[in-house]
Amino acid sequence: MNKYNARVTPITSLDVLSQHEVAQLCDMSQGGLHDLLHGCSLAVLNCGSEIDDGRVLLEEFKDYSIAIIQQERGIKLELKNAPSNAFVDGELIVGIKEHLFSVLRDIVYVKNEIDNNSKFDLCSSGGITNAIFQILRNAKILKANINPNLVVCWGGHSISRVEYLYTKEVGYEMGLRGIHVCTGCGPGAMKGPMKGATIGHAKQRINDGNYIGLTEPGIIAAESPNPIVNNLVIFPDIEKRLEAFVRLANCIVVFPGGAGTAEEILYLLGILLHPDNSEIPFPLIFTGPKCCEHYFKEIHHFIEATLGFEAQQKYKIIIDDPEQVAREVKRGIDDVYQFRKSTSDAFYFNWLLKINDDFQRPFNPTHENMAKLELHHDQPKHHLAANLRRAFSGIVSGNVKDEGVRLIEKKGPYEIKGNPEILKPLDKLLASFVEQHRMKLPGSVYHPCYQIID
């Protein structure tokens, strides 16, 4: 593969750095930011590639480097041996350039304004939510005086062509209705709704389409930001990323995916099952083409077996009908508008939603922590959902995150233990994901990073 060298100037984000910040970005020690900048920037430059393994990416571009250059008029980034698909006729693509400086903006802000700031109590629920709000505000994502119009779309990054085209159709129907899109920023079901929405917006002469991508360092290499994203935000961990999704969303649409999508579903259902959230409207729709009907039946049965009938009432399943999905999204957002207006809650950030700290504390998927997960019915449903979410989070880590993959190679598969009434449907669901190639890209051999221990 061809590689390019370039010096890049900022467009929209962070064109001035202090000497202290430059030193942090050049610091290769454990507390420095160089490795974080290197990994995230390479993932951004990898846009459009089929590489979904962080270690493979780092190995293929082991001679890639990024450096900060300070000069009288601000800063530049110096790239050496960068992926050629990020360039056109030797010039870096504008959208990728914007993403590069979004990475720089967010990792510097989190390091200096969140992590090292006594006003943020990251051990308390309210402090974590405030930090998420500040990260989004610093990225200029939050916009006042705009009626609710943002749908979050979840789904897999390595879905089939049929499934991808369906996500585009749903995005198109939503775009025609003036709805904007937020996803995990990667390919597949994260790209399709945005691509469809751009066409719907163009037909309606909507020139300020909002296509927000939320990611975090552990997943960005496997899900490089797609080129349609025009507002990219990097969160420090998966839990803050997930909370940002539900705080921003006026509605969530879930397309087919794998372990990561199941993690997102369980995260949201656990929040919606909390008694304090019972009266808050939060439209949630599962949808896919006809060929995915069995997939959603498996998800539906798993939720019934683990979280029960009440959890099943929190969502609607719509198969092979993009127009109906868009109409349901619009109706759901109208309900959200009326509720937020009556309660004086912000349209751009769902402050009233109660999120317990067991959904906010970063989960470290070590073998010990995975084996200790409380997977049994003798607990409130929202606590069980939190523990199931952690199980899937560990599987995602063992599948695609560099640290998790190395841990599995060193110590073998995770052991997941619990009540047979939980483990049997869990094992069945995971087996269906493997059979449908929803754990890795189609054609690759999947070696499970987990064992179900009854």
C-alpha positions, 0 to 999 in steps of 0.5 A: 500500500502506498503511504503519504507524508503531509503537514496539516493545518487545522480547519475547525478545531483547536489551532492553538496549543500551550507548551504544556499540552504539546509536551503531553502530546509528545510524551511517550510515557504511560501518563502521556498522550502520544500513544493515544494520539498516534492510535486514534489518528491512525484510525481516522486516517484508515477511513474506508479500509476493511481492516477492523483489527487494531493490531493488524492496523498498527502492524501494517503501518508500524512506520506511521508517525505523527508530530506536533509542529508549533509555529507563529500562526498556530500548530500543524500536524506532521504525518509520515507514512500515513494510509494513502486512502486518506488522500486524493491526488496527494492532498488529505481529504478535508473531512479526514483532516477535520476528524484529525483535529477533533481527535486532538481537541478531545484528548487534550480537553479530557486530559487537562479539563476533565481528568485533572480538574477537581470540579469533576467528581468522576466517582459520582453519578452527577459528576460523570454526567456533567463531564459528558455534558462538558465534552459535548459542549466543548465539541459544539455538539449541543445546540439550543433553540432547536426542536428535538430532531436527533435519532441515534442509530446502533448496529454492526460494522460488518453487516451484509450488503442487504442489511447495509442497503436497508439502513440507507433506506431507513436513513433516507426516509428519516432525512426526508422528515428532517431528522438528523443522525448520530451513530458510533461513527464507523462503517456498516450500520453506522454509515448507512443511515447517515448516507441515506439521510444526506440524500433525504436532506438534499431533496428537502434542501436541508443544508445543515445536516447533522451527522454526529459520530461518537467513539472511544479509543478502545474501539476506534481502530475497529470502527474507523470514522466514516467520511459522512460524519461531520461532528466527531467526538472521542470519549475516554471510555465506552461507558461515557460514550454510551451515556452520551448516546442516550443523553443526546438521543430523542429516539434510538433505532437499532439495526442488526449487529453483534456483541457490541449492539447487544451491549448497547441494547442491554445498556439502554434497557437497563436504564429504561427499567429503572423505576425513576425512568418509567414515565419518561418517553424514550422511543426505541425501535429494532429494525432490519430487512426480511432476512433479519427477522430471525435475528430480532426474534433471537434478541426478543427471546433473549430479553424475555428469558433474562429481563422479562416482559416489562423489558420487551415493552420498551421497544418496537420491532419493525421488519422490512418497512423503512417508511414505517420506521421513519413515521414511528421515529417522527411520532416518538420524537413528537412525544419527546418534544411534548414531554420535554416542553412540559417538564422544562427539560433541555431538547439537546440533553436528556438531564431527567433520565436517571442513570445509575453509577453501575452503568457509568463506572468503567468496567475493566474486562479482566478474567477475574471481573468477567468470572465474578459477574452476577448473572442471576435473577435474584436482583432488580432487572436493571441491575441484571441488565447492567451485569449482562451489559458488562458480559457483552462489553468483555466479549467486545474487548476480547474480539476487537480491542487490542488490550482485550485480544492480548489478554485472551491470547495470554490467559485464554478465553473468559469464563462467564458463570451464573444461573443456568436460566441466564446462561442458556439463552446467553449461550444460544444468542452468542452462538447465533452471532457466531453462526451469522458471522456477526463477531468478525468480518465475513470469511474470517474464522472466529475463535471465541474469547469466552466460555459459558460455564454452567 
